[in-house]
Amino acid sequence: MSDVVVRTEGLVKDYGAVRALAGIDLVVERGEVFGFLGPNGAGKSTTIRLLLDLLRPTAGRVEVLGVAPRAGGAALRARLGYLPGELAMAGRQRAGDLLAHLARLRGGAGRERIAPLAARFGLDLERPIGALSKGNKQKVGVVQAFMHEPELLVLDEPSSGLDPLLQRELLDLVAETRQAGATVFMSSHVLSEVEDAADRVAIIRAGELVDVDDIVALRRRAGQRVQVRFAEAVAPEAFAGVTGLAELVVDGAELSCRLHGDPGPLLAALAAQPVSRLVVEDRELEDLFLDHYRLPPTGPQDGDDDR
Amino acid sequence: MTAEPLAVLTGALRLHRRALVLWAVALAAVTALYASFYPTMGTTAEMQGLVDSLPEGMITAFGWEDITSPAGYLSSTVYGLIAPALLLVHAVALGARLLAGQEEDGTLELEVSAPIGRRRLLAERTAALWLSSLALVAAVTATTLLLVVVLDLDLASGNVLAASSGLLLLVLAIGTIALATGAVTGRRAVALGLAAGVAVLAFVADALGPLADLPWLRTISPWSWYLAEEPLATGVDLAGLGSLAALTLIAAGIGLVAIGRRDLMV
């Protein structure tokens, strides 16, 4: 089954004179885990709030499960689970009371899953929310998002505040949810958070999508870091015409470069040389992510590469 | 599946119940304190003499013409000042918090992303505000009725209920203005300021009307709709109650229309 769960076309959102989203085109298909990556302030939460009908588009179209969020209304939101990026909850109630209240708002859906999910994440339902740590509050958010087994999960920075063990637990829960047929839309400003879980990733920067691709293609685009040591100094000209290389540096008996695509030409060039050591590793996807941050939308002088 | 009946209302009341009990106790105590001073203060010749010595304008402004009768005394103390002041503080604060305050601090987000329409979300919050105010006015009314019996005051229970009805509707009107302003603007400070401003202007207009010989000030003042006809002395003032009810419903309606139309900045 390959129908579309989220579709946006030319989605624009202005806050007064400030343009938060400048025309976003997204397609998320049923059953995939879709990572939505970008730095803070890029427009991730704005996009998500448009999906939830908390915000209304300035221009363009947005459809969730086949309907515009505003037209879909309560019936649409019954099929969604949402974990806000900045989770705020009144502090004097117990965690269990808030979750029971949220289940009542869903007509009782998910009530019976509160206790098992809380146990899985080690959340004490008897404690007042005000007394919970940030991580424990985030667990309350996770439980309420997953408890009613929604068709589409919208998770805004889901693992913020969770320790690595619980992040892993959350990713396991995401994977199980996907196995059960749900679609997951999760945002993050940290690539590693979605790298293992997501099938496809969109990268957003300053309100514009800079890339949408599957993780495999992103990895290919990111390329590989190649380092070679030779038995003796080699002539740089020997590698000048090799295709697929970037950032080539030949320094005496050392060579380093970035390899994109087919390694054949490089291997052929290397075969003619006295190679003593060869290291090829995938570049961290993080590097690609950073490339996109630095990539100015119009010209090379954007001025945001000073860090 | 959509929300269970009154799930928002019960949720809002559950969060507010502890504060509500404290408010009710405080209001009952203040009412009892003022009312029980009546036999020692209100009836004495000294009190009448003191009032007579005041400038006439001041007597008119504060409605002290009849301060030595139980109805006049309670009109100028409990029903005319302290109870509405406290009840309005409660209703305006709660009204501003229930939508705009919760929108600003983000606690509204989990509820608005639940399968419940925005109008119903606001309608049930409005009901929570009204029920809370009703409970507090009931505390004032019950305390007053009890003291009428205990102190053997010459005051008809029907008139107490008539005054309490006006008091309730005044508080509902101003509280609903706070809630609706929050629904229109999403800003708690604006909601607080506008509703408190309306309450103060209504009080000032009611006091100034007869002083400055500008009767229209009392025509447009919700405070006058509540108290100008002296309900404790004369009973139900249907025109006043009707005006207050209409103001309440108009404010509620504006809020319900506005909330469906705008961005929620949770």
Interface residues (C-beta under 8 A of the other chain):
Chain A: R49 L52 L54 L55 R56 G73 A74 A75 L76 R77 A78 L80 Y82 P84 E86 L87 A88 M89 A90 R92 Q93 D97 L98 H101 L102 R104 L105 R106 G107 G108 A109 Q144
Chain B: M1 T2 A3 E4 A7 V8 T10 G11 R14 L15 R18 D105 G106 T107 E109 L110 E111 V112 S113 A114 P115 I116 G117 R262 D263 L264 V266
